[in-house]
Amino acid sequence: MHPSTARSTRFSTIVRVGIAGTAMLALAACSSGGGAPAGSAPAGDGEAAAISAVNVIAPADPGGGWDQTARALSQVLTDTDLVGSAPVENIGGAGGTVGLASLATETDPNTLMITGSVMVGAVETNASSTRIEDTTPIAKLTEEPLVIVVPADSPYESLQDLVDAVVEEGQGIAVTGGSAGGIDHILAGLLLTEGGVDAADVPSTLNYIANSGGGEALTMLLGGTVQAGISGVGEFSESVLSGDLRALAVSSAEPAEALPDVPTIQDEGIDVTVTNWRGVIAPGDITADERTALIDLVTQLHEQDAWTEILSTNGWTDAFIAGDEFDAFLADDITQTQETLRTIGLIE
């Protein structure tokens, strides 16, 4: 099912691209013999089957934003009795495209995967044979600003200090973030092009160390093996508040709720705004009724007070859209991401 989009993105170096990061909700396996899928209650003629169980699959290793989103979904779905069970499975690798390939072969229609801006970019930079357009869009859930951090004892006191150092020293400054081509990588590239680096020179100037989860990035930063990191505010805020890391700037137009004292990139004089989104997709060959049942389930989740509380706790912005509106958003986001990746020299 092909996505289409309804999101305006100003790109002069202000980009709203979406991360979830990405995790996947998988609903229980289909029963044989043509009945309702396992995990679904039988439906009457023309009615979508009610869903009683889901498997939540995060296309990333534990610890990052997709994993956090998957586990949040699982928790709310089960705690509110929207489903009876929602176990989480991690299928990490290659910016979520390993999980995406797994979704492409999934035969259970009651399957959802967390997706987002990281996966949109990774599909392009990895030249993935399986694309998000091959799946069924269900809903966009959240948006989240990114934060640029350094170890507490770093010599870089401002974002401009860091950008200047990367421009001057190139590969001598290691920056860690999510998967290659994802939203973290895109932000790093945009900061360099704003710093005067030609797009063609970004790949050779930027020493970007990709990882498959926020936990891995944190280990690198605290261990001193990299000089800076980029990830979602929710992944680094605890370490910033504890004093283990220092936040140089957030990527939103306004200060982040979780880190209200941290300046925005624009406050630092660099005209870049980036927003990371996360949502859920399903296998591409499900029926219209099966899609409707999944949209209904995720819509009910969005209406729960427990979900609202999780959004606040993690510093995630509610950005819920579903069905055809999410189709439209995805199509636009894919196009805008392709344009941005070309602008910063990450794809041709």
C-alpha positions, 0 to 999 in steps of 0.5 A, a space after each residue: 500500500 503506497 503512502 501519500 502525504 500532507 505535511 509541509 516541510 520548509 527546506 532551506 536547511 529547516 527540515 522536519 523529517 520524522 524518527 522513531 525511530 522504529 519498532 513493530 507491533 506484531 499481532 498474533 499469527 494467522 489461524 489456518 483454514 481461512 478463519 479469523 487470524 489468531 489474536 482476532 475475534 470472529 467478525 460478522 459480514 463486512 466487519 473488521 475482526 476485533 484484535 485480542 493479541 499483538 506482538 510488538 516488534 522494534 526494528 532496533 536493538 534495546 535502548 533506543 527510541 524505537 525500542 522505547 516506543 515499542 515497549 510503551 505501546 505494549 505496556 499501554 495496550 495490555 495495561 488498559 486491556 485493549 489486547 490480552 498480550 503484546 510481547 516485544 521483539 527486537 529485530 535490529 540492524 541497518 537503520 530498521 531495514 532488517 526489520 522492514 524486510 522481516 515485515 515484508 514476509 510476515 503472514 500475520 495481518 495483525 502485525 505492526 512495526 514501529 517506523 519513523 524518520 530513521 527508517 525513511 533515510 536508511 531505506 535510501 542510504 542502504 538502497 533497501 530492496 524492501 521499501 516503506 511503500 511496500 507496507 501498509 501505513 497505520 498511524 503516526 504517533 509522536 514527534 521528538 526533537 533531537 539533542 546534540 550532546 558532548 561528554 561532561 568534560 568536553 572542551 566544546 562549550 557551544 554548538 558552534 565550537 563543535 561545528 567549527 572543530 568538525 569543519 577544521 579537524 574533519 575525521 578527527 572528531 567522531 560523532 555518534 548517532 543512529 543508523 546511517 542515513 537516519 535523522 541523526 545523520 541528516 542533522 549532522 550533515 546539515 550542521 556541516 553544510 551550514 558551517 560552510 562544508 560543500 555537500 560533496 565533502 560532507 561524507 569525507 569530512 564527517 566521522 559519523 559512527 552509526 549505532 542501532 540504539 541509544 544505549 550504544 551511543 551513550 556507552 560510546 559517549 561516557 567511555 570517551 570513544 566519541 566526541 559528540 552524540 546526536 539522538 532524541 531528547 528522550 534518549 539522552 535527557 536523563 544523562 544530561 540532567 544527571 550531569 554525565 553529558 552536556 547538551 549543546 542544543 536541541 533541534 526543535 524551533 522551541 526549547 524541549 519540554 524535557 530540557 527547557 534550559 537547553 538552547 535551540 540550534 536556531 538560538 545558536 545562530 544556525 538555521 536548522 530545525 529537525 523533528 523526529 517522528 515515529 509511527 506504526 506500519 503493517 504488512 503490505 498485503 493485508 485486507 481493508 478490514 484488517 487495516 481498519 481493525 489495526 487503525 481502530 486499535 491504535 486510535 483507541 491506544 492514543 485516547 488512553 490517559 496512560 498513553 498521554 502520561 508516557 508521552 509527557 514522561 518521555 518528552 514526546 509530542 503527540 502527533 497522531 494521524 492515521 489511515 489515509 492522512 498518514 499515507 499522505 504524510 509518509 509520501 511527502 516525508 519520503 520525498 523530502 528525505 530523498 531531497 535532503 540526503 542529496 543536498 548533504 551528499 549522502 545519496 546521489 
